[in-house]
């Protein structure tokens, strides 16, 4: 599986980056948080690079372009790393589903007529029976003349071992993912804000009011809010 080239237009990078820059300039914390979530590679390392550009580059035009390139390269590198991981995982799944059959056969190691040790015994192709053309011809003449002690050889491949392996990759239960998110406060908040951004995005038809997902989210969010209010009221001030 070849690693696909990153396409900024396909991922709407320019729109997401412009939104983040506008949120920085406006000072709107809520908008800035959502715009930052839309740029998942905008981590502390990338932010330090952007701060260094702000500090060292006096030209505003060059500064803006350099910062955009830094964020773009972070997405390109992340995309390539993700594709490489996907390829390794696909190769591992293919190996896990592969049935391996191993066979080893016993081949003659000595000449069938004179008993001399055979040289260059090969495991593929027609097995070697005689040490030389002279022995082969002599054995043929013996058989033809029906002489005592004539050699008649029939090669039968004997399977010594046959090993069959089949490993099937079993999916882990969803409860493992749920427990992992609930055990990490940052991940839990990230899931909430990601859902918030998806619902607010008018281009996401799957989260529209006419879709079943919208009703389910609305119902469960109201239940969560009611539980939080109830818990807060029951706690001592």
N, C-alpha and C positions, 0 to 999 in steps of 0.2 A: 504494500500500500504506500504510494508516494505521498510525501508531505505536501499539502496544498499551499499555494502561495497566498499570503494574507492580502485581502482586498479591502482598503479603507472605505470605499464607497459601499460595498456590500454590508459592512458593519455600521454604516452611518457615523463614522468616526468624526467627520467635520462637524456634524450637528451636535454630537455629544460634547465635543471639546468646546465648541462655541458657547454652548449652554453653561458649561462649567466656568469659562472665563467671564461670561456675563454675570453669573451668580457671585463670583469673587468681587466684581466691581460694584454690584448692587448691595452687598452686605446682608442679603437675606439668608439667614441660617438654614431655614427649612429647604429652600431651593438649592442652597449650596450642598447640603447633605444628599439630596436626591441626585443632583448633578454629579457628585463625587461617586455615588454608588453606580452610576451609569458608566464610570471609567474604572473598572475593577483593578487595573494595574497601577492605579495612582496610589502607591504605597509610600512608606516613609523614605525609602531610598530614592524614589523618583522625585518626591517633594524636596529633598535636600538638593538634588541636581537643579531643580527649578529655582530654588532660593539662591544657589550659587550664580546662576545666570542673571537673576535680578541684581545681585550684588556686583558682578564683574562687567556686565555689558551696558554701556551708557546709551547706545543707540536703541530707541524704543522699537523700531521696525525689526531690526536684527534680533533684538531680545525676544520679541513675540514669536518670530519664526523659529528661533532656537528652542524655545520652550515647547512649541507645538511638535517639533521633530523629536524631542526627548520623550514626550508622552506617546507619540506614534510608534517610536522604536520599542517602547516598553510593551505595547500591544502586539507588535510583530514578533518579538522574542517570546512572549507568553504564548502566542498562537503556535509558533513552531515547536515550543516545548510540549504543548498539549498534544499536537499532532504526533510527535515522536512517542509520547506516552501511549496514545491510542494505537499506534502501529505496534509497539511492543506488546501491549495487551492483546491485540488481535492475533499476533504471532503466538503468544502464549496460549490463547484459547484454541488456536489451530493445533498446537502441539498436544494440548490436553484432550482434544477430541480425536487424536490420531491413534489408530490401532497399530502397534508395532509387533511384527512377527519376525522372530529370529530363528534361523535354522543353521545348524552346523552338521556337515556330513563327513563320514570317514572315507578318506581316499587312499588308494594303494601308495605305499612308501617304498616298496622294494619291487624289483623286476619279477614278473610272473614266471619267468623261465629259469633264470640263473640266480635269483635272490639278491642281486646287487642293489645297493641302496640307490633309489631314484634321485636325480637332481632336478631342481626347479619344479617342485610339485606345485601346481596352481589349483586354486579353489574354484575357478570358473572354467567353463568350456569342457571339452571331452577329456576325461582323466587319462593320464599317461600310465601304460601297463608294462612297457618294456624299456630297458635301459638304452637300447640301441636298435637301429634298423636290422642289424644282424640277428639279434634275439627274436625280433618280431617275425622275420622270415623263417628262422629255424623252427619257431613254434608252429608256424603255418605248415611247414613241410612235415613236421612230426604228426600233426593232426591229419594231414592229407594222406600220409603213408600208414596211418593207424598204428604208429609205433607205441610201445609200452612207455608210459610216463608222459605221453603227449599232454600239453597244457591247453585246457579250454577255459577261458576266463569269461565270466559274466559279471559285469559291474552293476551292483545294486546300491543305490544311495540310501544309506541308513540315517534317519533323522535321529540325532543324539538328543537335542533339546529343541523345544518349540515353546516360546514364551509369548503370550498374548497379553498386552496391557491396554486398558481402556480407562482413561481418567475423564470424568465429566465434571465440569465446573458448576458447582451448585451456588445459586444466588443467595446472598445473606438476607436475613429477614429485615423488613422495613423498620422494625422496632429498634434495630441497632442504629440506624440513621437518626431516628427520632430521639433516642437517648443521647446520642452524641451531640445533637443540636441543643437539647435541653440542658446538657451539662456545661455548655459554653455560653456565657452571657453575651459575648460579642456575636456569636453565630445566631443566637436567638433573636437579638435585635436586628441583625442583618436580614434575617428572614422576614421580619415584620416590615422593615422599610422597603425591602424588595417587593413584597406584595403591595405595599402602598404605592410604589412607583408604577407597578404594572397596572393597577386599577386606574390611576390618573392618566396613564398614557392612552390617548384617544385612538391611537392606531392599533391597539391590542383588542381586536374584535372578540377574543375569547373571554375578555373580562367586561363585556358590555352588559347593560342592565337586562337585555333580553336573553342572556345566556344562563344556563343552570348554575354555572360556577359563581356567577355574581350573587345569586340568591343564597348559595351555601356560605360564601364568605361573609355576606351581610349578617346572616343568622348567627354564625359562630363568633364573629367579632362582637356583636351585641351581647352574646352570652359571656364572652371574656370580659367585656367592659362592666357588665353587671356584677360579675364575680369579684373584680377588682374593687368596685365601689363598696360591695358588701364586706369585703375583707378589711378595707380601710376603715369603715364605720365600726367594725367589731374590735379593732385594735385600740389600745389605750392611747390617748393623745401624747 
